[in-house]
């Protein structure tokens, strides 16, 4: 009988479902840097693309979407990394859970609150792990920022400001980003989710009220989703978060926290392809640090693999992703109603 130690040392086999830009630029290359995870197969709607990428990244096999059931029957597949548009997350997750496979799913967890709830239910009932792919939880600059906030050196936190925006360009940007069924919404779902999740993770509390305003100046480009949105979240401790996200500006992202003893800012805060610049001033003392570009996907693959092997937890889990879906839904509801909305988890 194989020992527990030997089983734990064996790399966890993954299949990557969805071979779009995030999979090709970041997820697939990350396996080369993993200590506990390995690529077993890929799944795509395009068989030629699947074959090409499986060969390029030493995947043992490749499948079309119609062969997903056969893929899940592969005994080397222990976990599934879902990198499809969020409107497709639910069926791939539920089928994986029913096959006894663990699921690491891209953010946001789903396109709707109802979908994310069913995903959690399926994984819970089939006793498999569900993790939301929030890469900031293991990224050095974000971890340093959180430790500073939690240390109390900034004093009592008063406000948090954050923005993540990009320029959506037709025929260049993925078309599904402005398809409501596939995306669930516009820049809030795609980019603003980082602002919401990172802020509440750093504060270690959940907001209880949302107030928002959305806009659309170009209805030809944005006929189904918002062009931009700004929002305010209120936390039980009294902290107020101001966030925004747009598809009509040059790429930008920042996170700024202000307290009674000082302030700190990280910019860019969310783009994984640029050097991070951290600045701040605490008690009259200037702080400045830089964090180099690094692979942010291998650490989360290894963290999830460790959890599967019983060496850690699958945090941020499905519950974290689902709660963020509730927050995003409340932000959209507030923008639609033109009034503050209580967030009911």
Secondary structure, DSSP 8 states (H G I E B T S, - for coil): ---HHHHHHS-EEEEEE--SHHIIIIIHHHGGG-SSEEEEEEEES-HHHHHHHHHHTT-SEEEEGGGHHHHHT-TT--EEEE-S-GGGHHHHHHHHHHTT-EEEEESSS-SSHHHHHHHHHHHHHTT--EEEE-GGGG-HHHHHHHHHHHHTTT-SEEEEEEEEEEE--TTTS-GGGG-HHHHSSSHIIIIIHHHHHHHHHHHTS-EEEEEEEEE-S-TTT-SSS-SEEEEEEEETTS-EEEEEEESEEEEEEEEEEEESSEEEEEES-S-TTS-EEEEEEETTEEEEEEE----SSHHHHHHHHHHHTTSS---SBHHHHHHHHHHHHHHHHHHHHTS-EE---
